[in-house]
Amino acid sequence: MTPHELQQRQQRLLIRSTELRLQLRSDMQGLQRPAAVADQVKASVTWLYQHPQWPVGVLALLLILKPRRALAWTGKLWWLWKSARRLRRWRENLRA
């Protein structure tokens, strides 16, 4: 290839690179909102793990005010808690 052809090829590649970067930026904008929601959910779950007294307190309050409903939800929450622990162990095993 001649130097002129190489220079033209380089310019085409730079233009293509710019187009791809703009396309990627456009595609990523559609993921910003779901990613922000996922980050918020993760932060909330982390907060709940660090402050277990609040969900326990709410459950105790419901148990006092609405015992039947609280007992129905207790089973569901127990299942959710066990599932979260299994998921955490599974994730830790994948990392190891």
matplotlib code that plots the C-alpha trace (Angstrom):
import matplotlib.pyplot as plt

x = [0.0, 1.1, 1.4, -1.6, -3.7, -2.6, -3.5, -7.0, -7.4, -6.4, -9.0, -11.7, -10.9, -10.9, -14.3, -15.6, -14.3, -16.0, -19.3, -19.0, -18.3, -21.4, -23.5, -22.3, -23.1, -26.6, -27.1, -25.9, -28.3, -31.1, -29.5, -28.9, -32.3, -32.4, -28.9, -29.8, -32.8, -30.6, -28.1, -30.9, -32.2, -28.7, -28.2, -31.5, -30.8, -27.3, -28.9, -31.4, -28.6, -26.8, -29.9, -31.9, -33.7, -36.0, -37.6, -37.9, -39.5, -42.0, -42.8, -43.3, -45.6, -47.7, -47.8, -49.3, -51.7, -52.7, -51.7, -53.3, -51.8, -48.4, -48.3, -49.2, -46.4, -43.9, -43.8, -43.2, -40.5, -38.8, -38.7, -37.3, -34.6, -33.6, -33.5, -31.4, -28.9, -28.7, -28.2, -25.4, -23.7, -24.1, -22.6, -19.7, -19.0, -18.8, -16.2, -14.0]
y = [0.0, 3.5, 6.1, 7.9, 4.7, 4.0, 7.5, 7.2, 3.8, 5.3, 8.1, 5.6, 3.6, 6.7, 7.7, 4.1, 4.2, 7.4, 6.1, 2.9, 5.0, 7.1, 4.0, 2.5, 5.6, 5.6, 2.0, 2.5, 5.3, 2.7, 0.8, 3.7, 3.6, -0.2, -0.1, 2.7, 0.7, -2.3, -0.2, 1.1, -2.4, -3.6, -0.6, -1.3, -5.0, -4.1, -1.6, -4.2, -6.7, -4.1, -3.0, -6.2, -4.6, -2.7, -5.5, -7.5, -4.5, -4.1, -7.8, -7.6, -4.6, -6.5, -9.5, -7.4, -5.4, -8.1, -11.5, -13.6, -11.5, -11.4, -15.1, -15.5, -13.1, -14.7, -17.9, -15.9, -13.8, -16.9, -18.5, -15.3, -15.0, -18.7, -18.2, -15.1, -17.0, -19.9, -17.4, -15.7, -19.0, -20.0, -16.7, -17.1, -20.6, -19.3, -16.7, -19.3]
z = [0.0, -0.7, 2.0, 0.6, 0.7, 4.3, 5.3, 3.7, 5.5, 8.8, 8.3, 7.5, 10.6, 12.8, 11.3, 11.9, 15.5, 16.2, 14.7, 16.9, 20.0, 19.4, 18.7, 22.0, 23.9, 22.4, 23.3, 26.8, 27.5, 27.3, 30.1, 32.5, 34.1, 34.7, 36.0, 38.4, 39.6, 40.1, 42.1, 44.3, 45.0, 45.8, 48.2, 49.9, 50.4, 51.8, 54.2, 55.3, 56.0, 58.0, 59.9, 60.6, 63.5, 61.2, 59.3, 62.6, 64.3, 61.4, 61.5, 65.3, 64.9, 62.3, 64.5, 67.3, 65.1, 62.5, 63.7, 60.9, 58.2, 59.9, 60.2, 56.5, 55.6, 58.0, 55.9, 52.7, 54.3, 55.8, 52.3, 50.8, 53.5, 53.0, 49.2, 49.6, 51.8, 49.2, 46.4, 48.4, 49.0, 45.4, 44.3, 46.7, 45.4, 41.9, 42.9, 44.6]

ax = plt.figure().add_subplot(projection="3d")
ax.plot(x, y, z, "-o")
ax.set_aspect("equal")
plt.show()
